[in-house]
């Protein structure tokens, strides 16, 4: 079986200072992340030239001149004049050292007075994985990592636990002791045999009906004992990516990690999205563990006790500070129609495992139902029914199988539909007005399709523009999707208020009219670079040949006009692309080279993104060295320092000195 090749864009969770790692929230809020310690001689040279020009143009040595420059060209508060003092070059340089000249505008404090469906939420997909979807590790460190980076919606796929072995280390590992020794691998066995041992009980045949890993029971037992039991045979739920070779960990350990890190960097609510594959007995254990570890944090009843799941209104964001909200399939109390399959949870279950010898065949077992070839019937293996005690924890996030926007459950205030990128784009094409109206009032979640085995991501801005609140991304991936996610949520607490026309208080009925669309003229003048990081696995600065690629992510006409979106939202490339010449140093002098975008149609302040990529010019494939991404309304004009993340998403001391000119006019 061929495992995925090493991918430089996939990395293990960063454990030291993860808040300096890109994601969707807190990295840019760290003070040291956006301050330059010293200016290189090259930057000083360019700043001296700029200072001389500004002294002549604005009389920068006077308060009136400083105010005019700051308000007219920098388009910022005149209070920054305090940093300029007497307008001398030394104080002018201090202005750039202070962080006040950062190209990214600080995030505004979020208005928490709206119902929670009125926000975009920084969200993770398959949070437990540290790498690809086939063979990577599951780790509690992955939860710690994303929570410290600003994530506010994490996912847990829960399966039945396996019977602990007789060895104490194996028993402790099964019970979720993070310090216990890992379970012994059956090393010497073939891949096929290891797959058999992982996914079906010993002694069963391929013809036997496959089941999710089940918990052991003894004769005469009425069910699994409470977790407080000292019985050594006691199995507990585990977390893994089903039907793959990814390693597992205990559900208990995940609950502990969430408790410890959920509110370290944000007081806004955390959503825990459960994908339940466990039997009823182990679901009871799940409920026990969540109540135990999240005591005082878990929302297990409506804030208004007089309301029930059918009529509970969504609370405001302010009402849910420092609370954990569970998203889980809601138990159905209605009788299903004859000969109609009962609703399943939102992500379609994987088909039964078959013997596999290649990555391609394993891939077929992790695709979602909307990716099954037309005309072929997908093998059915329904997920276990969610017990009422677990279902009741989905107080404000009750999951339902999507049957249509006119289905009865689509009007339940607390429902949430979860759709793969392809399915959601089909809804967008067939019923765009219905989709937009639904998402103004109710929750929807988009997730990457199952065939993204290397943990690549969808293009989130396409789904945000359709009003989707929860766009789940693989945070272990450093790609355009995660770069846009960082731009949307940078410096925030992970919840961003939607544009006014997207909120439940608006009367707008279509995506086309919900937000102002502009004609955009954007000019970026590149002066110099300082301490640009090298690409991964490159250690010789003399071999580094950087150029800057600028991409605009702008709403396509097809999105507004209910037409098929090119690529179904898969492409992460910007609709407009320009690049500079190639240089040969980590401290390039760009000679004031200008990149221009003129007459760009359809730009919107809050849902258009500008992405900068520093690429290493190679003969075959250019390597990513560094990047930055900004929401258009937070890209500040004027003479600015643009701070760079490295290819692994960690903020660096690398900066670009640029001059931004931005003009928007109604289309």
C-alpha positions in Angstrom: 0.0 0.0 0.0 1.5 3.3 -1.0 1.3 6.0 1.7 1.0 9.7 0.7 4.3 11.3 0.0 5.7 13.8 2.4 3.9 17.1 1.9 5.7 20.3 3.0 2.3 22.0 3.4 1.2 19.6 6.1 2.9 19.9 9.5 2.5 18.6 13.0 0.9 20.9 15.6 3.3 23.6 16.9 3.5 23.2 20.7 5.6 26.2 21.6 3.8 29.5 21.2 1.0 28.2 18.9 -0.6 31.6 19.2 2.1 32.8 16.8 0.9 30.3 14.2 -1.6 31.2 11.5 -5.1 29.8 11.9 -8.0 32.1 12.5 -7.9 34.3 15.5 -5.2 35.2 18.0 -1.8 35.1 16.3 -1.8 38.7 15.2 -2.9 39.8 18.6 0.4 38.7 20.2 2.3 42.0 20.7 5.7 40.6 19.7 4.3 39.2 16.5 3.7 42.6 14.8 6.7 44.6 16.0 10.0 45.0 14.2 13.1 44.9 16.5 15.4 46.8 14.1 15.4 48.3 10.6 17.9 47.0 8.1 20.2 49.5 6.4 18.2 48.9 3.2 14.8 49.7 4.9 16.4 52.8 6.5 17.6 54.0 3.1 14.1 53.7 1.6 12.5 55.3 4.7 14.9 58.2 4.5 14.0 58.8 0.9 10.2 58.6 1.8 10.8 60.9 4.8 12.4 63.6 2.6 9.6 63.4 0.1 6.9 63.7 2.9 8.7 66.6 4.5 8.5 68.5 1.2 4.9 67.5 0.4 3.3 67.7 3.9 5.7 69.7 6.0 6.0 66.6 8.2 7.9 68.6 10.9 4.7 70.4 11.8 1.7 69.0 13.6 -0.6 70.2 10.8 1.5 68.4 8.2 1.6 65.2 10.3 -2.1 65.2 10.6 -2.6 65.7 6.9 -0.3 62.9 6.0 -1.8 60.5 8.5 -5.4 61.2 7.5 -5.0 61.7 3.8 -2.4 59.1 2.8 -2.2 56.7 5.8 -6.0 57.0 6.4 -5.6 56.4 10.1 -6.1 58.3 13.3 -4.3 61.6 13.8 -3.4 60.4 17.3 -0.5 58.6 15.7 1.1 62.0 15.4 2.3 61.6 19.0 4.7 58.9 17.7 6.1 61.3 15.1 6.9 63.9 17.7 8.9 66.7 16.0 8.8 64.9 12.6 12.5 64.2 12.5 13.7 61.0 10.8 14.5 59.2 14.1 10.9 59.6 15.2 9.6 58.8 11.7 11.6 55.5 12.0 10.2 54.9 15.5 6.7 55.1 14.0 7.5 52.0 11.9 9.2 50.2 14.7 6.1 50.7 17.0 3.7 48.6 15.0 1.5 51.6 14.1 2.5 51.3 10.5 1.3 47.7 10.2 -0.5 47.2 6.9 -3.3 45.3 8.7 -5.9 47.4 10.4 -6.6 46.2 14.0 -9.8 44.2 14.4 -12.8 46.0 15.9 -14.3 44.6 19.1 -17.2 42.2 18.1 -20.7 43.3 18.8 -22.1 40.4 20.9 -25.7 41.5 20.9 -26.9 39.4 17.9 -28.2 35.8 17.9 -25.3 33.4 17.3 -26.4 32.5 13.7 -25.3 36.1 12.7 -21.6 35.3 12.9 -18.9 33.6 10.9 -17.0 31.1 13.2 -13.4 30.1 13.0 -13.8 26.3 12.5 -11.7 23.2 12.3 -12.3 19.9 10.4 -11.0 16.5 11.6 -9.3 18.5 14.5 -7.8 15.3 16.0 -5.5 14.7 13.0 -1.9 16.0 12.8 -1.5 15.3 9.1 -3.1 13.5 6.1 -6.4 11.7 6.2 -5.0 8.2 5.7 -2.1 7.5 8.0 -1.4 10.4 10.3 -1.5 10.5 14.1 -4.4 11.6 16.3 -3.2 13.8 19.1 -4.6 15.9 22.0 -1.9 18.4 21.1 -3.9 19.1 17.9 -6.8 20.4 20.0 -4.5 22.5 22.2 -2.9 23.9 19.1 -6.0 25.1 17.3 -7.7 26.4 20.5 -4.7 28.6 21.2 -4.7 29.8 17.6 -8.3 31.0 17.9 -10.4 28.1 16.7 -14.0 28.2 18.0 -15.4 25.0 16.5 -13.6 21.7 16.8 -14.6 18.3 15.6 -14.4 14.9 17.4 -15.1 11.6 15.6 -15.9 9.1 18.3 -15.8 5.3 18.0 -16.3 2.4 20.4 -13.3 1.6 22.5 -11.3 -1.6 22.4 -10.8 -3.9 25.3 -7.6 -3.0 27.2 -4.8 -5.5 27.3 -3.5 -7.1 30.4 -0.4 -4.9 30.5 -0.7 -1.9 32.7 0.7 0.5 30.1 -1.9 -0.6 27.5 -4.7 -0.4 30.1 -3.7 3.2 31.1 -3.4 4.2 27.4 -6.9 2.9 26.8 -8.2 4.8 29.8 -6.9 8.1 28.3 -3.8 8.7 30.5 -1.8 11.1 28.3 1.4 10.0 29.9 0.9 6.3 29.4 2.8 4.2 27.0 1.3 3.8 23.5 -0.4 0.6 22.6 1.8 -1.9 21.0 1.7 -2.0 17.2 1.5 -5.3 15.4 4.7 -4.5 13.5 5.7 -7.5 11.4 2.2 -8.0 9.9 1.1 -7.1 6.5 -0.8 -3.9 5.7 -3.8 -6.1 4.9 -3.6 -8.0 8.1 -3.2 -4.7 10.1 -6.3 -3.3 8.4 -8.3 -6.5 9.3 -7.2 -6.3 12.9 -8.1 -2.6 13.2 -11.5 -2.7 11.6 -13.1 -6.1 12.4 -13.0 -8.6 15.1 -10.7 -11.7 14.9 -12.5 -14.6 13.4 -15.0 -12.7 11.3 -15.0 -13.1 7.5 -15.3 -10.4 4.9 -18.8 -11.6 4.2 -19.9 -10.8 7.8 -21.8 -7.6 8.2 -19.2 -5.0 9.2 -19.7 -3.0 12.3 -17.9 -0.1 14.0 -15.4 -1.2 16.6 -17.5 -2.4 19.5 -16.9 -2.5 23.2 -16.5 -5.8 25.1 -19.1 -7.0 27.5 -19.3 -9.9 29.9 -22.0 -12.5 30.1 -24.7 -11.2 32.4 -23.6 -7.6 32.2 -26.5 -5.2 31.5 -24.1 -2.6 29.9 -20.8 -0.9 30.4 -20.0 0.1 33.9 -19.7 3.8 34.7 -16.2 5.2 34.1 -15.5 5.3 37.8 -15.4 1.5 37.8 -12.1 0.0 38.6 -12.8 -3.0 36.4 -9.8 -3.7 34.2 -11.9 -4.8 31.2 -13.8 -1.5 31.0 -13.7 0.0 27.5 -14.0 3.7 26.8 -14.8 5.6 23.6 -11.9 6.5 21.4 -11.2 9.2 18.7 -9.9 8.4 15.3 -10.6 8.8 11.6 -12.6 5.7 10.7 -11.7 3.1 8.1 -8.1 4.4 7.8 -4.7 3.8 9.3 -4.8 6.9 11.4 -3.9 6.3 15.0 -6.4 6.7 17.8 -6.6 8.3 21.2 -9.1 8.3 24.1 -12.2 10.5 24.1 -11.4 11.2 27.8 -8.1 12.7 26.9 -9.8 15.0 24.3 -12.4 16.2 26.8 -9.6 17.0 29.2 -7.6 19.0 26.6 -10.7 21.0 25.6 -11.5 21.8 29.2 -7.9 23.0 29.7 -7.6 25.2 26.6 -11.1 26.1 25.4 -11.0 29.6 26.9 -7.3 30.4 27.2 -7.4 32.9 24.3 -11.1 33.6 23.9 -14.1 34.0 26.1 -16.5 33.4 23.3 -18.3 30.1 23.1 -16.7 26.9 21.8 -18.7 24.5 19.6 -17.8 20.8 19.8 -19.0 19.0 16.7 -19.5 15.3 17.5 -19.5 12.6 14.8 -20.9 9.7 16.7 -20.1 6.1 15.7 -20.4 4.5 19.1 -22.9 2.0 20.5 -25.6 3.2 23.0 -23.5 2.0 26.0 -20.5 4.0 25.0 -22.6 7.0 24.2 -23.6 6.9 27.8 -20.0 7.1 28.7 -19.5 10.0 26.3 -22.2 11.9 28.2 -20.6 11.0 31.6 -17.2 12.2 30.4 -18.5 15.5 29.0 -20.4 16.3 32.1 -17.4 15.4 34.2 -14.8 17.3 32.4 -16.9 20.3 31.2 -18.8 20.8 34.4 -19.8 24.5 34.7 -18.9 25.1 31.1 -21.3 22.7 29.2 -24.6 24.1 28.0 -26.9 21.1 28.6 -30.2 22.9 28.9 -31.8 25.9 27.1 -31.0 29.2 28.8 -34.8 29.7 29.0 -36.0 26.5 30.8 -39.5 27.1 29.5 -38.4 26.3 25.9 -37.8 22.9 24.3 -35.7 21.8 21.3 -38.4 22.5 18.8 -39.0 26.2 19.8 -35.8 27.3 21.5 -34.7 30.6 20.1 -31.0 31.1 19.5 -29.4 33.2 22.3 -27.0 36.1 21.7 -23.3 35.7 21.6 -23.0 37.6 24.8 -25.3 35.1 26.6 -22.9 32.2 25.8 -19.5 33.6 26.9 -17.2 30.9 28.4 -19.6 28.1 27.4 -19.2 24.9 25.5 -21.9 24.1 23.0 -22.3 20.5 21.6 -23.3 19.9 18.0 -24.8 16.4 17.7 -27.4 14.5 15.8 -30.8 15.2 17.2 -32.8 12.1 18.1 -35.9 11.7 16.0 -39.2 11.0 17.8 -41.3 10.8 14.7 -42.1 7.5 13.0 -40.1 7.2 9.7 -42.1 6.8 6.5 -42.3 3.2 5.3 -39.4 2.0 3.2 -37.5 5.2 3.7 -34.1 5.2 5.2 -33.9 6.9 8.6 -32.0 10.2 8.6 -28.3 9.8 9.4 -25.9 12.3 10.7 -24.8 15.0 8.4 -21.5 13.6 7.1 -22.4 10.4 5.3 -20.9 7.2 6.9 -18.0 5.5 5.3 -18.8 2.3 3.5 -17.7 -1.1 5.0 -14.0 -1.7 4.9 -12.8 -3.9 2.1 -9.4 -5.4 1.7 -7.2 -2.8 0.2 -3.7 -2.7 -1.3 -3.4 0.8 -2.5 -4.0 4.4 -1.3 -6.6 4.8 -4.1 -8.7 1.9 -2.9 -8.5 3.2 0.7 -9.6 6.6 -0.6 -12.8 5.1 -1.9 -13.7 4.2 1.6 -13.5 7.8 3.0 -15.5 9.6 0.3 -18.8 11.1 1.2 -22.1 10.0 -0.3 -22.2 12.9 -2.8 -19.0 11.7 -4.3 -20.2 8.2 -5.2 -20.1 7.6 -9.0 -23.4 8.2 -10.6 -25.5 5.1 -11.0 -23.6 3.1 -8.3 -25.3 2.3 -5.1 -23.2 3.2 -2.1 -22.9 0.4 0.5 -25.0 1.3 3.5 -23.7 1.0 7.0 -25.9 3.3 9.1 -24.4 5.0 12.1 -25.7 3.9 15.5 -28.8 5.7 16.7 -27.9 8.6 19.0 -29.4 8.1 22.5 -31.6 10.7 24.0 -29.2 11.7 26.7 -26.5 12.5 24.2 -28.9 14.1 21.7 -30.2 16.4 24.4 -26.7 18.0 24.7 -27.2 19.5 21.2 -29.3 22.3 22.8 -28.5 25.0 20.2 -26.9 22.8 17.5 -29.1 19.9 16.7 -27.8 18.1 13.5 -30.3 16.9 10.9 -29.7 15.1 7.6 -30.2 17.6 4.8 -33.3 16.8 2.8 -34.0 20.3 1.5 -34.5 23.8 2.6 -38.2 23.3 2.7 -38.0 20.2 5.0 -39.8 20.6 8.3 -36.6 20.5 10.3 -35.3 23.5 8.3 -37.6 25.7 10.3 -36.4 24.5 13.7 -34.5 27.5 15.2 -31.7 25.3 16.6 -31.1 23.0 13.7 -27.9 22.8 11.7 -27.3 21.3 8.3 -23.8 20.0 7.4 -23.0 19.7 3.8 -19.8 18.8 1.8 -18.5 21.4 -0.5 -20.0 19.8 -3.6 -23.4 19.3 -2.1 -23.5 22.9 -0.9 -22.5 24.3 -4.3 -25.4 22.2 -5.8 -27.8 23.9 -3.4 -26.3 27.3 -4.3 -26.9 26.7 -8.0 -30.5 25.3 -7.7 -31.9 27.5 -4.9 -29.5 30.4 -4.2 -32.2 32.7 -2.7 -33.4 29.9 -0.4 -29.9 29.1 0.7 -29.1 32.8 1.4 -32.3 33.3 3.3 -31.9 30.2 5.3 -28.3 31.1 6.3 -29.5 34.5 7.6 -31.4 32.8 10.4 -30.1 29.2 10.8 -26.8 27.5 11.0 -25.1 25.7 8.2 -21.7 24.0 8.1 -19.5 23.3 5.0 -16.7 20.7 5.1 -14.1 19.5 2.7 -14.9 16.5 0.5 -13.7 13.1 1.5 -11.3 12.8 -1.4 -9.0 15.5 0.0 -6.7 12.8 1.4 -3.7 15.2 1.8 -5.9 17.4 4.1 -6.2 20.2 1.5 -9.0 22.7 1.9 -12.0 24.2 0.1 -12.1 27.9 -0.8 -13.8 29.3 2.3 -14.7 32.8 0.9 -17.1 31.2 -1.6 -19.1 29.7 1.3 -18.9 32.7 3.5 -20.4 34.7 0.7 -23.3 32.3 0.6 -23.8 33.0 4.3 -22.4 29.8 5.7 -21.3 30.4 9.3 -19.2 27.3 10.0 -16.7 26.6 7.2 -14.6 23.7 8.6 -11.0 23.6 7.4 -8.0 21.3 8.0 -5.9 23.5 10.3 -2.9 21.2 9.8 -2.7 22.4 6.2 -0.9 25.5 5.0 -2.8 26.5 1.9 -5.0 29.2 0.4 -8.0 28.1 2.4 -6.2 28.6 5.8 -4.6 31.8 4.6 -8.1 33.3 4.0 -9.3 31.9 7.3 -6.5 33.8 9.0 -7.4 36.9 7.1 -11.1 36.7 8.1 -10.4 36.1 11.8 -7.0 37.7 12.4 -6.8 39.3 15.8 -10.3 38.4 16.8 -11.8 36.0 19.4 -12.9 33.6 16.6 -16.4 35.0 16.0 -16.9 37.7 13.3 -20.2 39.5 12.8 -21.5 39.0 9.3 -22.0 42.0 6.9 -25.2 43.9 7.7 -27.1 42.4 4.7 -26.3 38.9 5.8 -27.8 39.2 9.3 -31.2 38.1 10.5 -32.3 41.7 10.9 -31.8 42.5 7.2 -34.6 42.4 4.6 -32.2 41.5 1.8 -33.2 38.2 0.1 -30.3 37.4 -2.2 -26.5 37.3 -2.1 -26.4 39.6 -5.0 -28.0 42.5 -3.2 -26.9 41.8 0.4 -23.6 43.7 0.2 -22.2 46.6 -1.8 -20.1 45.6 -4.7 -17.3 47.9 -5.8 -15.0 48.6 -8.6 -11.5 48.3 -7.1 -8.3 49.9 -8.1 -5.4 48.6 -6.1 -1.7 49.5 -6.4 1.1 48.0 -4.3 4.5 49.6 -4.5 7.2 47.3 -3.3 10.2 49.2 -1.8 12.3 46.6 0.1 12.2 43.4 2.1 13.8 42.4 5.4 14.6 39.0 6.9 12.4 37.1 4.5 12.3 33.4 5.6 13.6 30.7 3.4 11.4 27.9 2.0 11.2 24.6 3.9 14.3 22.5 3.4 16.3 25.4 1.9 19.2 26.5 4.0 21.4 28.6 1.7 20.3 32.2 1.3 22.5 32.4 -1.8 20.1 30.0 -3.6 17.0 31.9 -2.7 15.4 33.8 -5.6 12.2 35.4 -4.2 9.4 37.1 -6.1 6.1 38.4 -4.8 2.9 37.0 -6.1 -0.3 39.0 -5.3 -3.7 37.4 -5.6 -7.2 38.9 -5.2 -10.0 36.6 -4.0 -13.1 38.4 -5.4 -16.7 37.2 -5.7 -17.3 35.8 -9.2 -20.2 36.9 -11.3 -21.5 33.3 -11.2 -21.8 33.5 -7.4 -24.0 36.5 -7.5 -26.1 35.4 -10.5 -27.0 31.8 -9.3 -24.9 30.2 -12.1 -22.5 27.2 -11.7 -19.4 28.4 -9.9 -16.3 27.5 -11.8 -14.6 24.6 -10.0 -17.4 24.3 -7.5 -15.4 26.4 -5.0 -12.5 24.0 -5.1 -9.9 26.4 -6.4 -7.9 28.4 -3.9 -6.3 30.6 -6.4 -7.2 34.2 -6.6 -9.4 35.4 -9.5 -6.7 38.1 -10.3 -3.0 37.5 -10.1 0.1 39.6 -10.6 3.8 39.2 -9.6 7.0 41.1 -9.3 10.3 40.4 -10.9 12.6 37.8 -9.3 15.4 38.9 -6.9 18.2 37.0 -5.2 18.4 37.8 -1.5 16.5 37.5 1.7 16.7 41.3 1.9 15.6 42.4 -1.6 15.6 45.9 -2.9 12.5 46.0 -5.1 13.4 49.4 -6.5 9.8 50.7 -6.0 8.3 48.2 -8.4 4.5 48.6 -8.7 1.9 45.9 -9.1 -1.5 47.2 -10.1 -5.0 45.8 -10.3 -7.4 48.2 -12.1 -11.1 48.1 -12.6 -11.7 44.9 -10.6 -15.4 44.3 -10.5 -17.4 42.8 -7.7 -15.1 43.7 -4.8 -16.8 43.8 -1.4 -15.0 45.3 1.7 -15.7 42.4 4.1 -15.7 39.4 1.7 -12.8 40.1 -0.7 -9.3 39.0 0.3 -5.8 40.1 -0.8 -3.1 37.4 -0.6 0.7 38.0 -0.8 2.9 35.0 -1.4 6.7 35.1 -1.4 7.8 32.4 -3.9 11.2 30.9 -4.6 11.8 31.0 -8.3 12.6 27.4 -9.4 12.8 25.8 -12.7 10.0 23.3 -12.2 7.9 24.2 -9.3 8.2 27.4 -7.3 8.3 26.9 -3.5 6.4 29.0 -1.0 8.7 30.9 1.4 6.4 33.3 3.1 2.9 34.8 2.9 0.3 37.2 4.3 -3.4 37.5 3.6 -5.8 40.4 4.4 -9.5 41.1 4.2 -9.9 44.1 1.9 -11.3 46.4 4.5 -8.4 45.7 6.9 -5.7 46.3 4.2 -4.6 49.8 5.2 -3.4 52.3 2.6 -0.2 54.3 2.8 3.4 53.6 3.6 3.3 50.3 5.6 5.2 47.3 6.9 3.7 44.0 5.8 4.5 41.2 8.3 5.1 37.7 6.9 4.2 34.2 8.0 6.6 31.4 7.0 5.5 28.4 4.8 4.5 26.6 8.0 2.2 29.3 9.1 4.4 30.8 11.9 4.8 34.6 12.2 8.4 35.7 11.4 10.4 38.8 11.7 10.3 39.1 7.9 8.6 42.2 6.6 8.0 44.0 3.3 8.0 47.8 3.1 5.2 48.7 0.8 3.0 51.6 -0.2 -0.6 50.7 -0.7 -3.1 52.8 -2.7 -6.7 51.6 -2.7 -9.7 53.1 -4.4 -13.2 51.7 -4.3 -16.2 53.0 -6.0 -19.8 51.7 -6.4 -20.1 49.3 -9.4 
